Amino acid sequence: MEALFGMIAIGLVIWALSKRNKPLPPSHTKRTVELTGNGKYDYEIVGESHYQRNIMKALNLSGGQSSKSFQVTLIHDDYNKYDNQAIAVYIGEYKVGHLSKGKARGYRKLMKDLGFEGLYGKCNGTVWGGGSKKNYGIWLDYNPRLMRKKYS
């Protein structure tokens, strides 16, 4: 009986770890909204330190210093164990971070107000950092004020 419980516990741990970096659901299942930016890339995301491998895979980085531009997808992360209102940031199929708690709530409210509730948002992003034991950081070209102005 103890062995059975041990096997179940190990199975649950493996399952939980496999969900941590769950790939982005196929984009054809959700409509997307182009998010509006101002070209300044000053909308910082959080949690990148937990997703350094994903950032490196998604952008084909080798660990050296980098500054690249790319497209990101913002999706609702309703099953996030720390915050059921979280917004996850993906590059391709790789989760690379989240919007901060306050920004996630503002983003959800704005998308709801504009009639885009639950849809994926797409915008440009840039990565900075790397090399000499420094983590990569990601900033988005997204401006909520311009977004409201464009779609209102």
N, C-alpha and C positions, 0 to 999 in steps of 0.2 A: 504494500500500500504506500509506504514511504517512497519507494522508487517511482511509483506512478505520479505522486505529487511532485517529486523532483523533476520528472520529465515534463510535466505540465508547466511548472515554473520556468524551466529553461525555454520551452516553446513560447511562453508569453514574453519573456525577455527578448528573444530573437524577433518575434513579431513586432514588439514595441520599437526596437532599434531599426527595423526595416521601414517603419512608418516615418521616421525622423526626416529623411530626405526623400520623401515620396515624390515621384516625378509629377510634373504638371499634367493635369488631365488634357486629353486631346483638344486642341483649340477649335476643331470643327464642331464641338458640342456646345460651345458658347459663342455668342456674338461679342465683338470687341468694340470698344470706344476709344478713339484717338484722343489722348489727353493733351491738353494745351500747355506749352512751355514758353519761357521767355528767352531761351538760349543761354541761360546763365548756369545751368546745372547746379543749383544751390539748394535742392531739396534732398537732404541727406536721409539715408535709410539707417536702420540699426540691426545689430545682430550678425554682422558680416564675419565677425571672428569665429562664429560657430560654423560657417559655411565656406571657409577658405578653399578647401578641396573642390567644392562645387564651382566656385568662382574661377579657379584655375582650369578646371575641365571645360566649363562653358566658354571661356574666352581663349583657350589654348595657351595658357600662360605657364611659364616654367619656374616661376618663383622670383624672377628678377623684377626690377622696377618697371612699372607700366602706366600708361595713360591711353585708354582706348574708349571708343564710343560704340554703342550697340543698342538694340531694342530690348526693353524689359516688358514684362506682363505683370500686372497687379491683380491678384485674385483674393477672394474672401477665404480666410483660413479659419472657418467656423469651428473646427474641431481642434484648434490649438489648445494644448493642455494648460497654458498659462493665461490665455486671453481669447475668449470665444468671439471677440470682435476684431481679431487681428486681420491685417492685410499682408499677405506674403508677396515677396518680390521674386520673380523668376527671370532667368536668362535662358531662353530655350526651355528645356525640360528640367533645369537645375534651380532649386530654391537657393537664393543667395542672401536672403535677409527678410526684414519686415519693415513696414512703416512704424514709427514710434506709436505708442498707445494713443496719444492725443491726435496725431496726424491720421491714424487709422479711423478714429471716430469721425473726424472732420471729413475724410474722404468718403466714408460710407454715407454720411448725411448729404454731402454734395451730390453724390451719384443718385441717391434716392430723390432729392429735390429736382434733379434734372431728368428724372424718368429712366435712369440707367441702372437701377438697383440690381445687384447681383451679376452684372456683366463684367467681363474682363476689361481692364484698362490697359492701353499700350502707350508707351512713351519712350523717348531716348534716354539712355543712361551713359555714365562714364565711370571708369574705374581709375583710382589713383593709388599709388603706394607700391608695396612689395619690396623685395630685396632687403638685405641686412636685418633680418628678423622682424620686419614690419608687415603688418596685415594689409590686405587690400581693402579699400573703402569704396563705396558706391554712392554716387549722387545722381539724381534724376533731373531731367529737364521737364519739370511739371510745376505749374503755378495755378493753385486753386482759384484765385481771383480772376485770372484770364480765362480759365475753364468756365466759370459761371458766366462771364461776359459773353463768351463765344456761343454757348448753348442756351442761354436764357432768352 
